[in-house]
Amino acid sequence: MSVERATMAFAGFMVMLSLLLTATVHHNFFWLTLFVGANLFQSAFTRFCPASMLFHKLGLKTEAEIAQGK
């Protein structure tokens, strides 16, 4: 799995988790959904994503690294 795919999977999981928590625990968990969406939006422009950096440090390779065969 690449860093990009792991980041998308993590973001999707966090959105689903926050919606589940909003529906079952407390309505203020919708703020987590907003945070994840805002982070995805800003990372599209700034290319700064803490989750991507973490996945890279954990040893996942980027799509470019995989394509180059590193």
C-alpha positions as CSV (number, residue, x, y, z in Angstrom):
1,M,0.0,0.0,0.0
2,S,1.3,3.4,-0.8
3,V,1.3,6.5,1.3
4,E,-1.4,8.1,-0.8
5,R,-3.7,5.1,-0.6
6,A,-3.1,4.8,3.2
7,T,-3.9,8.4,3.7
8,M,-7.2,8.2,1.7
9,A,-8.1,5.0,3.6
10,F,-7.4,6.7,6.9
11,A,-9.4,9.8,6.0
12,G,-12.3,7.7,4.9
13,F,-12.2,5.6,8.1
14,M,-12.1,8.8,10.3
15,V,-15.1,10.3,8.5
16,M,-17.1,7.1,9.0
17,L,-16.0,6.8,12.6
18,S,-16.9,10.4,13.3
19,L,-20.4,10.0,11.7
20,L,-20.9,6.8,13.8
21,L,-19.9,8.7,17.0
22,T,-22.1,11.6,16.1
23,A,-25.1,9.3,15.7
24,T,-24.5,7.2,18.8
25,V,-22.4,9.1,21.3
26,H,-22.7,12.9,21.0
27,H,-23.7,15.4,18.3
28,N,-20.4,17.4,18.7
29,F,-18.4,14.6,17.1
30,F,-19.4,16.2,13.8
31,W,-16.5,18.6,14.4
32,L,-14.2,15.7,13.8
33,T,-15.8,15.2,10.4
34,L,-15.3,18.9,9.6
35,F,-11.6,18.7,10.7
36,V,-10.9,15.7,8.5
37,G,-12.5,17.4,5.5
38,A,-10.7,20.7,6.1
39,N,-7.4,18.8,6.4
40,L,-8.0,17.0,3.1
41,F,-9.0,20.3,1.4
42,Q,-5.9,22.2,2.6
43,S,-3.5,19.4,1.9
44,A,-4.7,19.4,-1.8
45,F,-3.2,22.9,-2.1
46,T,-0.3,22.9,0.4
47,R,0.8,19.2,0.1
48,F,1.1,19.2,3.9
49,C,-0.6,16.3,5.6
50,P,0.5,15.0,9.0
51,A,-1.0,11.6,8.3
52,S,1.0,11.2,5.1
53,M,4.2,12.1,6.9
54,L,3.5,9.6,9.6
55,F,2.8,6.8,7.0
56,H,6.0,7.6,5.2
57,K,8.0,7.5,8.5
58,L,6.3,4.1,9.2
59,G,7.9,2.8,6.1
60,L,5.3,3.1,3.4
61,K,6.5,4.2,0.0
62,T,4.9,6.9,-2.2
63,E,3.4,6.1,-5.6
64,A,6.4,7.7,-7.2
65,E,8.8,5.5,-5.2
66,I,6.9,2.4,-6.1
67,A,6.9,3.3,-9.8
68,Q,10.6,3.9,-9.7
69,G,11.1,0.5,-8.0
70,K,12.8,1.8,-4.9
